[in-house]
Amino acid sequence: MEDKGGRKLTTYHVIFKGHVQGVGFRAHVKSCCDLFNVPGTVRNKTNLDVEAYFQTNGKTFQALIDRIQRTAHRFVKINAIDWEIVNDETNYTTFKIIH
């Protein structure tokens, strides 16, 4: 997949671990993605982690992760961020919070 400028897009699967549920974290992730114009999804997992898929290029991905960490609400405590590049044929067009 490519963005409007013809740049290759990569799908990143990200797990945020820590105190990230019940503190507005998914809305914060969506706000950051909207700012960077990054499509994908975010949802709570039953083990209290938060899972996200971001479709973007590597430079924007790093900036997005940095912004998510730096600007999170004071009640959010991110202990770890695990991520991997996945072979996902989904063409995300917007960013959605999955309930």
C-alpha positions as CSV (number, residue, x, y, z in Angstrom):
1,M,0.0,0.0,0.0
2,E,1.0,3.6,-0.6
3,D,0.0,6.9,0.7
4,K,-1.3,9.8,-1.5
5,G,2.3,10.8,-2.2
6,G,3.2,7.4,-3.4
7,R,5.2,6.4,-0.3
8,K,5.1,2.8,0.8
9,L,3.0,2.2,3.9
10,T,3.7,-0.4,6.5
11,T,1.3,-1.9,9.0
12,Y,2.5,-1.9,12.6
13,H,1.0,-4.1,15.3
14,V,1.6,-2.5,18.7
15,I,0.8,-3.6,22.3
16,F,0.9,-1.0,25.0
17,K,1.4,-2.5,28.5
18,G,0.9,-0.8,31.9
19,H,-1.9,1.3,33.3
20,V,-3.5,2.0,29.9
21,Q,-7.2,1.1,30.4
22,G,-9.8,3.2,32.1
23,V,-7.7,6.4,31.7
24,G,-8.7,7.7,28.3
25,F,-5.7,6.1,26.6
26,R,-7.5,4.9,23.5
27,A,-8.9,8.3,22.8
28,H,-5.4,9.8,23.3
29,V,-4.0,7.3,20.8
30,K,-6.8,8.3,18.3
31,S,-6.0,12.0,18.9
32,C,-2.3,11.4,18.1
33,C,-3.2,9.4,15.0
34,D,-5.5,12.1,13.8
35,L,-2.8,14.7,14.2
36,F,-0.4,12.6,12.1
37,N,-3.1,11.5,9.7
38,V,-2.3,7.8,10.5
39,P,-5.2,5.3,9.9
40,G,-5.7,2.1,11.9
41,T,-7.4,0.8,15.0
42,V,-7.1,0.7,18.8
43,R,-8.8,-1.6,21.3
44,N,-8.6,-2.8,24.8
45,K,-7.5,-6.4,25.4
46,T,-8.9,-8.6,28.1
47,N,-5.5,-8.8,29.8
48,L,-5.6,-5.0,30.4
49,D,-3.1,-4.2,27.5
50,V,-4.1,-2.0,24.7
51,E,-3.6,-3.2,21.1
52,A,-3.3,-1.0,18.0
53,Y,-2.7,-1.2,14.3
54,F,-1.1,1.8,12.6
55,Q,-0.6,2.1,8.8
56,T,2.2,4.5,8.0
57,N,5.9,4.9,7.1
58,G,8.7,4.3,9.6
59,K,9.6,7.9,10.2
60,T,6.0,8.8,11.1
61,F,5.6,5.6,13.2
62,Q,8.5,6.6,15.4
63,A,7.2,10.2,15.8
64,L,3.7,8.9,16.6
65,I,5.0,6.5,19.3
66,D,7.1,9.3,20.8
67,R,4.1,11.7,20.9
68,I,1.8,9.1,22.4
69,Q,4.3,8.6,25.2
70,R,5.2,12.2,25.7
71,T,1.7,13.6,25.8
72,A,-0.3,10.9,27.6
73,H,-2.5,11.9,30.5
74,R,-0.7,11.8,33.9
75,F,-2.8,8.8,35.0
76,V,-1.5,6.7,32.1
77,K,1.6,4.7,32.9
78,I,3.1,2.9,29.9
79,N,5.5,0.2,31.2
80,A,6.3,-1.3,27.8
81,I,5.5,-1.0,24.1
82,D,5.9,-4.1,22.0
83,W,5.6,-3.7,18.2
84,E,6.1,-5.7,15.0
85,I,5.6,-5.1,11.4
86,V,2.8,-7.3,10.1
87,N,1.8,-8.5,6.6
88,D,-1.7,-7.0,6.7
89,E,-3.7,-6.5,3.5
90,T,-6.2,-4.3,5.2
91,N,-6.3,-0.8,3.7
92,Y,-7.2,1.4,6.7
93,T,-8.7,4.7,5.6
94,T,-9.5,6.2,9.0
95,F,-8.5,5.6,12.6
96,K,-11.1,3.9,14.7
97,I,-11.5,3.0,18.4
98,I,-12.9,-0.5,18.6
99,H,-15.3,-1.0,21.6
